[in-house]
């Protein structure tokens, strides 16, 4: 058991006296040795050095309130046992009662459901239900009258009397006849009195009651007669919702399913450590398989288990239990939950998103929210066409767009309309692989990858040099990412249909190597990579790139082998098989690696119109924060730099200048080569410096703060050092000589 740094262990001399003020009675020194759950017999004095004096104060008092002692105050074996008992304890109240978000979701569902039911019946009341009532009420009156007549004249005993006649049993017949006469006499009197009372009440109501009460009474009587007269196969009132097949699940059904699936033996059957009970829109069943059977065996028998329970395989979900290798938890849904749409994305109602925190991506099979995060990881999304792959990935990019401090790179290999509106916010964006109007999207992607690689390398260098109070442990923080001067924002690099770029005949290999580098190294400094593909094979999307993705999301695929390729080897044995998903399960996939839990995600939907609304709002946010940049801001991308820029910068440096500001160098470059650097000179001071920084990053020339005294005061601006430039030129020349 790991030690809690907030509470030192009992044998630590520091802090022990304050923390071990209360112990269990059977652990006191003056108590008899006792057995500890999970351990053998205690030896006398075994824990004497670890326990406090029993004469000391027995309770820890904190702000006038008795509290339990810290876990570290107990011996490790007892603390572990207590922790296990805490995990095994079931919650007193369900989550939808305790959690505010789930209470809100239940409340919204109730309002939505019952308002729809009321509206459904209100529309049909005047045009369908009223004519039915009027049509069936005469038949109901006849049925009612006939039923009263049969009761008064004892029609239910007629069969017995006829049987006595057929048997020529005179005594029995006379007995039944006398009984009938007594019944008819009494029932006739009751019927006559009821008729008189009913007639008097009707006349009184007709004469004295107001018109609204008279109409209400007539409507109630007519409706009652209509219900009685309605045919059994054609109910008077239609159903406002579809009734799904649902029946009570019993232990006999579960045992039968395990017998049919071969998970039991002649000598051993399954055991139930807890009763079968309802769990949401389904049943929760926990079973202990026979000794020697494992969760993996249950996964392999998934289809046979579903057949044995007489349900569809998509209604049966298996969960592993950490306490035992043979314990399996089943959730049996009343209907296929994956065919139910998850609904519109909550991002439609969000004004802004903090990308440092988890954001809503979808719901699981039971409707519980699934929160996604892209911090410190890269994500691979794979599926066959038309299963919601692009929409699932786009929802994550939309969340990133709603954080004005996240820089977006978006490239779509198939050039579909799905990503077009990201031009409103994307720092770099490109579509397809075919050059058009003088713009080559593949070259633009390659330039962006080089730019991003240089940025990642520079981030590692700069983060390591920041003071500890600004950058603890040399890691990116929310404050650093939002500091415009440091220029290290969270970055999301999205490539849809990545196979189109990786198989490019000219630049495919370099694109692959750069993307492998980014997927492997960049997430640690806040640059996340998300790629999606419909061809996850080694030729279209090599394993050297797939294996660098820490998180995987697989929607429906054609075979379990393809599912294993996307989710990673061994996923099938864990029960993760995206080939079992159906065509109707659009937007549904298996998620692995984003958190400790793997499971099903029904991603929220944001169609093209919704995406445009979100991106329009995101663009306004970025304009207000001053973070709109790159292609979205109409800034021409930095020209494709070559080694010539090193020579050009060296040419404009004056003799004896060891350090020069970036904007000064840009002005000199514009004078030297107006056609190449003229656009830079028209920018403001800060964009000038950023353009030069981006151009020099691929060659390892850093831009640092340089101080100069102007008009008697010290001014700091970014610039370059002659020594760094000389080192880059030397390295370039050595590479040329080696080549």
N, C-alpha and C positions, 0 to 999 in steps of 0.2 A: 504494500500500500504506500502510495506516495505521501510525503510529508507536506503539510500545509506550512508555507513559510511564515504565515501570520501567527502560527502557534508552534513554538518549539516543542520537540518531543520530550517525554517525561524525564529521560536521563540527561537532558541538557540542563546544566546548572543555572542557566540564565532564563528566568521567566517561569520556572517550574513551580515555585512557591505560590505564584499568583494564579496559576492556571489549574492546579490540581486541588481545588478547595472542596470538591464534592466527588465522591466515588460511590459506586454501587455497593450496597450493604455486604454482598457476599465477597467483595474484594478487600474488605478492611483487614488490617493485620491481626486484629483480635478475633476475627471470624474464622470458622472452620473452613479448611480448603474445600472448594467446590469445583464441579465440572463446568468448564466454559464451553458454550456451544461451538462445536467444530474443533475442540481441543481435548486432550486427555485430562487425567486428574491433576489438579493443581498441587504443587509441592508446598509444604509449609515454608513460609517466608520467601516464596519465589519472587513476589512483587514488592517486597518490603521496601526496597530502595526506591521504588517508583511511586509509592503511595504516600499521601500526606498523613499526618497524625490525626487519628479519629477524634481527638479532643478539640481540633481546630474547628473553626466555623464551618458548618455543614452546607451552607448554601452560598452561591455567588450572588451578590445583590448589585444590580446595575440600575441606577436611577430609580431606586425604590421598587424594583420589580425582580422577582426570582427568575433566573434563567438557567438553562441547562449548561453544564460545564462543556468546554470545548472538547472535540473528539480526541485531541492530542493528550488530554488528561487521562485517558484510559489506556490500558495495554493495547498493543496493536491488534491482537486477535479479537478482543472485545469490540474495538472500534470498527474492525472489518465486519464483524457479525451485525453490529448496529446499522452500519451502512447498507448491508444486504437487506436487513429487515425494512429499512426506510424505502428501498427501491421496490420491495415486494408489496408494500402497502398500497391499496387501491385508493384513489381520490374519493373524498366524501361527496363532493359535488362534481358534476360533469363540467367539461371545459366551457360549454356554451352558457353555463350559469356564472362561472368564475371570471372568464376572460372578457374584457369590454368589447374587443373586436368581434368575438364570436356572438356575444349578446346582440350587438348591432346587426350582424349578418342575419341572425334568427329573426330579429324584429323586422328587418327589411323583407325577409322572405315571407313572414306571416302577413304583412300588409299587402305585398304583391300577390300572394296566393289567394287570400280571401277577397280582396278587391276584384280579382279576376273572376272568382267563382260567383260573387254577387252580380257583377256586370253580365256574366254569361247568362244567368237565370233571369235577370231583369229584362234583357232584350227578348227572351223567348216567352216571357209571361203573357203579354197581350196577344201575340200572333200564333203561338203554338200551344202553350199550356191551357189557356182559357178555352179554346175550341175543343181540346181533348176532354176537359172536365165536363163541358156541356154535352158532349157526345156520349161519354161513358156513364154519366149520372143516372139516366133511366135504367140502364142495366144494373147499376149499383143499387138503385131503389128496389128493383125486382129481387136481386140476390139477398138484400137485407130482409125484405118481407118474407121470402121463402125460408130464410134461416130462422126467423122468428116463428113462422108457422111450424117448421119441423120441431123446434124446441117445445112449443106449446102442446103439440099433439104427440110428443114423445116418439118421434120418428126413429130415433136411434135404437129403440127397443123392438122395432118391427121385425128385424131379422131373427131375434131370439124367439119371438112368439111364433113366427112361421116355422122355425126349426122344431118347436114343441108340437105344432100341428102335424108336421111331417113325421115325427117320431110317435105320434098318437099317444102322447103323454098328457093326459087330461089334467092331472094334478098340477103339473108344471105350467100348463097353459093358463089354468084358472088363477094360479098365483101371479103370473106375469100380467094377466088382464086386470086383476084387482090393483096391482101396483101401477099399471098405466092409468087406470081411472083416477086413482088418488093424485098422480102427478098432473094429469090433464086438468083436474079440478083446481088444484093449487096454482098451476101455471096460468090457467085461464083467468083466475081472479087477479093475479099479478099483472098479466097483460092488459086486462080491462082497466085496472087502476092506473097503470102507466099510460095507457091511451088517453084516459080522462085528464090526467095531470098534464100530459104533453099537449093535448088540445087546448086546455085552459091557458097553459103557458104561451102557446102560439098565439091565441086570441089576445091575451094581455100584451104580448110583445107587439102585435100588429096595431093595437089601439093606442097604447101608451108610450111605447119606445120611440125615441127620435129616429129620423130616417137613416142616419149613418149607422146606428146600432142594428136596425132592421136589415140594412144591406149587408152588414158584417155577418149577421146570423145566417142570412140566405147564402152568402158566399161560403161560409164555413160548412153549412149543410150540403151544398152542392159539391164542394171540393171533397168532402168525406165520401159522398156517394160516388163521385168520379173515381176516387182512389179504389173503392171497393169494386167498382165495375170495370176497372182497367184489366186487360189481359195479362196473364203472368209473363208472357214473353215480350210484351211491349209496355214497359213502365211509363207511368204518367210523366215523370220528370227525367230529362236527359242527364247523363253524367257530364260534369264540367271538366273532368280530366280523365285520362286513360287509366284504367285499372290494370296494373301490372300483376303478373303472376307472382303470388307470394303465399307461402304456407309456413306453418310452424316447423322449425327444424328441431329434431329430436336426437337423442343419443343413438337410437336404433338406426337412424338414417346415416349418421356419421360412421358408426361401426360397420354398417353394410358397405359404405363407400371404401373404407380401408380394406375390408375383406376382398372386395372386387378388384382393388388396385394392387393386391399382392403385398401390402405393407404389414400384414399380420401373419402369424404362423399358427400351426395347430395348437401349440402350447401357450402362445402369448397373444394377447389382444392389446388394444390401445387402452389407456387410462385417461381420465378427465381430472386434471388438477384443480379445475374450477368449473362451476356450472356453465352451461350454455346460456347465453343471454343476448338480448337485443343490443346492438351497437350502431346507432345512427340508422341509416336505411339498409340495415342488414343484420347479420348475426355474427357474434364473436365466439369462436370455438378454440380452446386451447387443449391440445392432446399431447400425451407422452407416448411416443411410438415404442414398439417392442425393443428390448435391448439389442443393440447392434444395428438398428435402423437409424438413419440420420436425416437431417433436413434436406440434404442433396437427394436422398431417395424419394422424399415427398415431392421435390421439384420435378424429378423425372416422371413421377406418376401423376402430375398435375391434371392432365386430360382425363385419366381414368378416375381420379377422385371426383372431378366435376361430373362425369357420367354417373358415378355411383350415387351422387347427391341429386341427380336429375336436374342439373342446371347447366348453363353454358360455361365453357372454360373462362370466358371474360368476366364471369361473376365470382370467381374464386381467386382470392389473393392470399399468398403465403408470406409469413414473416418469421424470421429467425429469432429464437429466444437465446439470450446470452447465458442463461443459467444452466442449460443442458443441451448437449448435442442432439438429443432425441426429442426435445420438446419443440413443437411447431404450433404457431398461432395462425388460425385461418380467419379471414373475414369473408363471409358469403353475402354478397349484395343481393337485394331483392330483384334488381334488374341490372343490365349492363351499364355501369356508371360511366364507362369511357365513351359511350355514344351520346352522352348528354353534353351539350356545348357548355364551356366554362363561362361564356358571357364576354361582354366588352371589357377591355383593359381598364383598370382603375386609373391609368395614366391620363385618360380623357378628362378626369376631374382634378388632376394634380396640377397645381400652379408651378411647382418646382420639385426637383428630386435631388437628394444628397447621394451621389454615387458612392460615397464612402460607406453608406449603410445599405443593407439589403432592401430590395425593392420588389413589388409584386410582379411575379412572372406567370403564375397560373394557380391551379388547385390540384390536389391529389385525387385519388379515386374516390375518396370520401367527402370531397368538397372542402377540405381544409386548405388554407392559403399556403402556397409555396413561394418562398422569398428567394430571390437569386442575388448573387454578388459576383462581380468580375474582378475583385481585388486580388492581386498576387497570383492570378492564374490565367490560362488560355483555355478556350472552349472550342471543341469540334462538334459540329452538328451534321448529321448524316441521315438520309432517307431516300426512298424512291420518289420520283416526281409526283407532284400534286398531293402531297400529304401534309403540307403546312410547314415545310422546312424553312422557307424564306420568312414567313410570317413569324415563326418562333424566334428566329435570330433577330428579326427587325424589331420585335418588342424590346429586346435588350438594348439595341441601339437607340430606340426612342427614349428609354429611360436615361441613357447617357446624354442624349440631346437636351433633356430637361434640366440637366445640371450645367449651368453656363460656364463652369470652370473645367469641363471635360473637353479635351480636343478630340475630334472625330476624323478618322480616315475611312472612307467608304469606297470600295471597288466591287463592281458587279460584273462577273465574267460573262453572263448571258445577256447583258444590256436590256433587261426587262424594265417595265415601268415601276416595279416595286420599290426601287431605291432612288428614283429620280428626285423626289422632293427633299432628299437629304442635302441637295445642293444649297438649301437655305442656311445650313449650319455647318457643313463639313469643311474642315481645314483643307483636306485634299479629297478629291472625288473623281471617279472615272468609271466608264461603262463600256463593256465589250472588249474586244481585242482588235477591232478593225479601225485603222486611222480614218478620221473624218474631218473635213474642213481644216486640214493642216494640224490636227491634234491627234497624237498617238497615245491611246490610253495605256498601252503596255509600257511605253517609255515613261509615262507619267507615274505608273505604279512603281517602276524600277527606281525612278528618282526619289519617290516618296520613301521607299524601303531604305535606300541609302541614307537619306536624310534622317530617318528614324533610327537607323543603326548608329549613326554618328551622335544623335541626341542621347541615346541610351548610354553609349560609352562616356559621353560628357557628364551625364547624370551621376554615374558611379564615381567619377572623378570629383565632381563638385560636392556631392553628398558626403564624401569622406573628408572633405576639408572644412565643412561647416562646423561651427562651434557646437559643443554638446548641448548647451541650453536651447539651441535652435533646432538641432537635428540629433535627438538622442539615439544612440546606437547606429548612427549613420543610415537611418531609414527615412523614407518619405513619410511626411505627416500631412494631415489636412491643411494645416497652416502654411506649410511650404508649398503645397500644390496650388494654393490660391494666391500666393504672392507673385504678383505680375513682374516684379523686378527679378526674382529668381528664375521665372519662366520654366517651371517644371510641372505643368498640370497633369492630372490623370489623363491618360490617352487610351482610346479604344480604336484598334485597327481591325476593320471588318472587311473580309473578302468572301463574297458569295460566289458559288460555283468556282471554287479555287482551282479545280482541275483544268479550266480553260487557260489559266495563266501558267500553271506548272507544266503543261504540255506544249507551250509555245516553242516553236522550232529554234528561235534565235536566242531568246532571253529566259527560257524556262529553267535552265540549270541555275542561273544566278538568282532568279526569283526564289527558287527552292532553298538555296543556301541561306539567303537573307531571311526568309520566313522561318526557317529552322532556328536560326540564331535568335530572332525576336521571340519566338514561342518559348525558347529555352531560357533566355537571359532577361528579356525585357520586363516580364511581370513584376520582378522584385523591385523595380524602380518606378512602378506605376504605369507601365505601358502594357496593356492587355491585348491579346490577339484572339479574334473570333473568326473561324473559317467554317464554311459549310460546303457540302458537296453531295452530289447524288451518285458519285462513283468513288467509293473509298478504297478501291483496289490499289495494289502497289504501283501500277503503271500510271494511273491518273492522280493518285494522292499517295505518294510513297510513305512507307512506315516510318522513315526517319523524321518526317514531319508529324504524322499522326501521333507518334509516341511522345512527342514533346508537349502535347495538350494534357493538362492535369485534369480537366473536366470534359466529359463526353455526354452528348445527348443524341439518342437514336430514336427517330420516329419509325414508322413501319418500313420494313425491308423485306426482301424476297426470301431469305433463308437465315437460319440461325448462325451460319458461318459469317455472313455479312454483318449480322448484329455483333458478333464477337470482334470483328475487325474494327467496328466503330467504337464499341464500349471497352475494348481491351480483352486480351486473351483471358479465359477463365470466367468471363461474365455469365456464360450460359450455365455453368455449374452452380452459380450463385442465384439462379432463378431469373436472370435478366435476359430475355429473348424478345427482341423487337419484331421478329417475324410472326409472332402470335397476334400482333395487333391487326385489326381488320381495316378494310377500306373506309368504313364509316368512322374510324377513329382519327379523324383529321385533327392535326395540332396536338396529338397525344404522343408522348415519347417516354423513354426510360432515361433517367438522369443518373450519372455516376461521377463522383469525384468533386462535385461542387461543395459538398458537406460530408459529414461522416455517414449520413444515411443515403442509400440509393433507393430510388423508387420512381413511381409514375408521376408525370406532370401533364396536366391538361392545360396547355398554355392559353392565356387570354388572347382574344382576337382584337386586332386593330387593323381594319381594312384600309384601302387607299385613302378614302375620305377622312377617316379618323387619323391616319398618319399625317395627313396634310394639316389638320387642325393642331395636332400636337407640335409639329415642326414649326408651324407659324408662330405658336406661342414660344417655342424654344428660341427661335430667331430673335423675337422681341426681348427675351431675357438676356440674350448675349449682347444685343445692342445696348441695353440698359447698363450692363456690367462692363461694357467695353472689351469683351472677349471674342467678338466675331473676327475671324482671321482667315487668311489663306484664300482659297477659292470662293468661299462664301462671302467674303468681304470685297470681292472683286480685285484682290491683289494678285497680280501675275506671279506665278511661281518663280522661284529663283532659277535663273538660267542654268542649264545643264553644265555644271562646272567640270572643267578638265584641269589638268596640271598647269595649264596656261595661267590660271589665276594666281598661282604661287609666284610665277615670274612677274606678273603684272603688279602684284602687291610689292614685291621686292624692288621693282623699278620705281615706284612712287615714294618709297621710303627715302628720306633725305639722309645725307651723311651725318653720322653721329646721333641719329634718332633711335634710341633704344626702345622707346614705347610711344605708340601713336594711337589716338582715339579712332574708333571705327568710322564715325561719320566723316572725319577728316580724310581717311583713306578712300572712302567711297567717292567723295568730291574729286579727289585726285584721279581715281580710276575713270570717272566720267569724263574728265578732261583728256585722259590718255586714250580711251576707247569709247567714244560717245554711243556708238551703235550697240555695244555690249552692256555697258554699265550706265547708260543715260537714264534708264527708268529708275534705277536706284537713287540717283541724285535728286529726283523729284519728290522722293518720300521725305517724311519728317525725320527728326534726328533719331528717334527710337527705332522706327522701321528700317532706317538705313543700317543701324548697327545689327539688327536681327538678320537682315539680308546677307550682310557680310559674314556673320557668325554661321549661318546655314551653309554658305558657300565654302567656308574653310573647315567645317567639322569633318567632312570625309577624309581630310588630310591630316587630322590630328592637331590642328592649330587652335588652341583655346583662346577665348576672349575673356580677359580678366578686368577687374576694376583698376583703373589707372588714375592717379591723382595729379592734378596740375594746379598751380596757383594763378588765379586770374583776378585782377583788380584787388589784390590783397587778400583774397579768400581762397580756400582750398575747394576744388571742384573735382568730384569723382564721376568718371564715365567709363564705359566699357571700351576696351581697345586690345591691341595685340602687341606682343614683344618681338623684337628682331630675332632674338635667340630661338624662340619657338618656330618662327618662320624659316630660319636657316636650317633647323633640325628637320623640318618637314621636307624642304627641298633636297637635303642630303639623303633622306630616306627614299624619296622618289627616285633620285638618280641611281641609288643602289639597286632598287627594284628593276629599273630599266636595264642596268648593266647585267643583272642576274638573268633577266628575260632574254 
